[in-house]
Amino acid sequence: MRIPPRLTLLGAASALLATLFAGPAGAAPAAGAPAAPYAVAAVGEICHSRLPAQAHDTLDLIEAGGPYPYPQDGTVFQNREGILPSRTSGYYREFTVVTPGADTRGARRIVTGDAEREDYYTADHYASFDRVDHGC
């Protein structure tokens, strides 16, 4: 089983509710609304074949449902940076992409959404994201 469950009725409903109540991702804030604490950047795209080998290992572990190398893997990603599309809490999960030679978890992650094959890669600890294109 993949964590989180992909394209569930609950996931589709929460995405719809998030859009209805929060507005579409990237929408300008209402007049007088406080500015976001982080600059919102566009999400890029990366071909699955261009990911580092360790990211492929992480995606394989996610598909298998673990076991994961770090206890933080599979925890809720809060999207505090506001770079990914705005969704309800619990929509995104984060997983470590091992960095060879690092003494810590490093900066690389895969963040998954509830939608089928909605995977994002970051090499710079959430400063930027690329959506993984599984078709190339």
N, C-alpha and C positions, 0 to 999 in steps of 0.2 A: 504494500500500500504506500502510496506517495503522500508525503506530508507537505503541504496540507492537501486534503482531498480536492481533486481538480473538478471544476465545472459542476459543482453540486447545486442543487436548488437553493440551498441556503446562501451559497457564495454568490449566485446570480442575483438573488433577492437583496443581499446586502450591498452589492455593487450598484443596483438600481436605486436603492434608498440613499446611498452615499451621493449619487449623482443628483437625485431630487432635492436633497436637503443641503448639500454642500456646493452644488453647481458643478459644471463640467470641470475636469482637471485643466489647470492653466487659466481659468477664468479670472478676470481682474477682480480685486476685492471691491466690495461695496464702498460707496463714498463714506468717509469717516471711519472705516474699518482700520484696525491697527495693521501695520505692515508685518509681513512674515519675518521671523527672526533670521532666516537664511535666504540667500538669493536663490531663486528657483531657476534651475538650468534645464535645458532640454535633454531628454533622454535620447541617446544615440542608439545605434544598432550594431551588433557584431555577429558575424556568421559563426555558427556552432563549430565549424572546422577551424576557425581562427582562435578559439579559446585556448589558454594554456592547458597542458595535459592534466594538471591538478584540478582544473575546473571540470574537466570531463569526469575525473574520479569522483568529485563531489556530486555532480549530476547523477552519476550511476548509483551512488549511495542514497540519494534522495529517492530515486526510482525504487530502490530495494527496501526503503524504509529504515536504513541504518545498518549497522551501528555507526555512529558518528564519532570522530576523533576528539571532539570538545563538548563539554556539557552544555554550552550555550547554543549549540547547533539545534535548529528546529524551534527556537524561541521566537516570539512575536517581534517583528521588526516594526518600529513605531513610525518610520518615515518622518522623523523630526526635521530633517533637512528640507522636506517638501519637494524633493526632486521627482519622485515617482508620482503617478496619478493619485490623487486623494481618494482614500478608501476608508472604510470603517476599521476600527482597531481589531486586530486579529487577522486581517486579510492577507498581510505579508508575513513570511517567515524567513529567517536568515540562516545561512550555513557557511562555515569556514571553507575557504579554498586554501589548502596548505601552501605555505611559502617555503620552498627549500632553503635550509640554512637559518631560518628565523627561530629565535628562542621563544617567541610568543606566537599568538594566532596570526600575526601579520595583518596586512591591510586588505587582503583580497576576500571577497564574499560573493556568494550566489544568494540573491533574494528572490523568493518565489511568491507568486500571487495565487489566488484561488482558481483563476481561469486556467484552462488546459494549456500547458506548455508556456505559461507566463513566467519566464525566468529572466532575471536581470543580473549582470555581472558588474562588479566594481573592483577596480584594482587599487583604489585610493581611499579606502575606508569611507565610503558614502559621499565623497565630494562630487562624483559623477557616476552615471550608470549607463550601460548599454544593454538594450533588450536583446536576448539571444534569439537569433533567427535559426530555428531548427531545420530549415529547408535548404541550408547551404553549407 
